[in-house]
Amino acid sequence: MKIMKSISLLLLSILLSFQLFGQDGQNENKEKISYKHLPAVGLGTGVLSFYGDVGSNSPVAATSSFRVAYAISLEQRFGSLLGFELKGNYGNISKNEHNTVRNLNFESSMMGGELNLNFYFDNVFSKEQLNFSPYIGGGAGFYMFDPHADLLAANGENYHYWDDGTIRNMTQSNENSLIADTLSRDYVFETKLDSAGYERSTLVFPIQCGLRFRMTDNLSANLSAAYYITQTDFLDNVEEGSGNDGFINGRVTLVYHIGGYNNNKNPLYDNVDFASIDKEDTDADGVRDDKDRCPGTEEGVSVDGKGCALDSDKDGVPDHKDQEKETEKGAIVDENGKTLSEDAQVKLSIDSLATDRMKIKEDYPSLYGILVENNDYPDKLSLGDDFAKGKSKKGKNENGIPYELASADANDDGEITATEIYGVIDGFFEGANDFTIEKIHRLVDYFFEQ
């Protein structure tokens, strides 16, 4: 139970530190496909924690005996579920036991290799390729160890543990209580241990679980914990009971996937040259298609960095079609880039209004019918005919301008100019006058007939 709690503690600590990596990803192909897997090389670091005879009754927390370990691995995936992992480990295990019964300590190097079979669950949970993959595994390996103890102080004197919890340079006795010096452990494990002439190597059987996070197309991070069942009871130089010693390895491994993350390449695109597609320039204007905002540029036309034809005077007509190369800023031009005359501009505004009216008639026939019925939106021809025949019921002012249009004569000179018509149109759109579409058409008709 104590071992399982420690494994849980290791995994929880590692997962909390790296939880931000666990985000879902998607594969454009929603169906399961056959993947070709290339080897993955990993470098990892973590901690080793010993479980055996020494320290089994110690109140000291298990984390106090953690020691740094390093690992290198080579893994080959087969299909979507299985992977074989060849791994080499190096680190130290250590434990201290200090109580009223006994005082023991040791530290031992652990170096060896193992072969594991891992089972991945990313394709079990979803048909889509995920950015994370839980896995479990197990295997067998061979490790060498070499236990040493810290029995001597820095000056070479032996440690003597007294009942009061101190360490002295003399055995405990009433006579020595006044003359014995107090020592402090230097935690240098200088004394080699060999209580029974045992072999300093053993078979191990690791059982592991972990979570792999995909970071880029070539890199991923493994967070894992493994418990190693050994075939020796002498890792700590103490043989007690019927069980063998063991240790836990919690680690973080950075994995490089040769050829890409599991080389998960959709076979449907085996013959597609994506590199060429990225560089494609369909209209041959010197700007790649993925950056071209004006595709289909005519051959020989000069373009800017966005692939659009040059327009030096910014009048909306590209240089190769512009018959007036230096149009003044803000001028209204025709399709050839030439500045429109005042009369032409007025006609353009009127045509625009007529187009708006016809669009209402086309898109909202019921509304148009109501407007015509209320004489708010009669057609242009009848307005012109009625006005030409002098059927205005409102008469004219002293300047000869119909009363209903007189407010358009801004300078009160008795003549309607194009500039004044522009002012009326602007006021209409801004809601600054009482002109309607009908009255504007009357005003334009009057402009051409005065």
PyMOL commands that set and color helices and strands:
alter all, ss='L'
color gray80, all
select helices_A, chain A and resi 2-17+19-21+62-65+122-125+176-178+261-263+267-269+274-278+289-291+342-363+365-373+380-388+403-408+418-430+437-449
alter helices_A, ss='H'
color red, helices_A
select strands_A, chain A and resi 40-51+67-78+82-98+103-120+132-149+160-161+167-168+182-183+191-192+201-214+219-230+246-257
alter strands_A, ss='S'
color yellow, strands_A
deselect
rebuild
show_as cartoon
